[in-house]
């Protein structure tokens, strides 16, 4: 007796395919890097939670706030965004509205849909390339002139690590968008279609 195939609640309608993993979306060399960056970003969120709690309980229990909490959390939020952005692009989780693309797909306008996806990904690669290009002088200045956040004598933190994270994250996102642009262009010219 052959087992029945699970076709979901729609009877003969097959279940939608699970979203592709980030590993399937990114270049083989870049994917481990963005995965590691995403892990560091998650750990950084945990670190910020610990710092904020120490500050809150220090104020409440001993009237002794933790110096640098504001500066570290300000820098940490930005760092988390740039540490995780490449992984979000590779995993197809970047915030966007694809209602028009979904409508085109359902109505069978495959080439128009692929063309728009190609333009979207090319625009993403362009934007993050511009961000990375703008970060280069900021990183150089922060390193050469020892820029810092905070108050001298109380707490100071150098800004060059944050500038470096922003540069690295922008480069990673730009490369992932570029890879996806190439995939959409290949699909548009008759290659395989893994929509993004």
Secondary structure, DSSP 4 states (H G I P E B T S, - for coil): -PPPP---TTTTSPPPPPPPPHHHHS-HHHHHHHHHHHHHHHHHHHHHHHHHHHHHHHHHHHS-PPTTHHHHHHHHHHHHHHHHHHHHHHTT-S----HHHHHHHHTT-HHHHHHHHHHHHHHHHHHHHHHHHHHHHHHHHHHHTT-EEEETTTEEEESHHHHHHHHHHHHHHHHHHHHHHHHHHHHHTTS-----
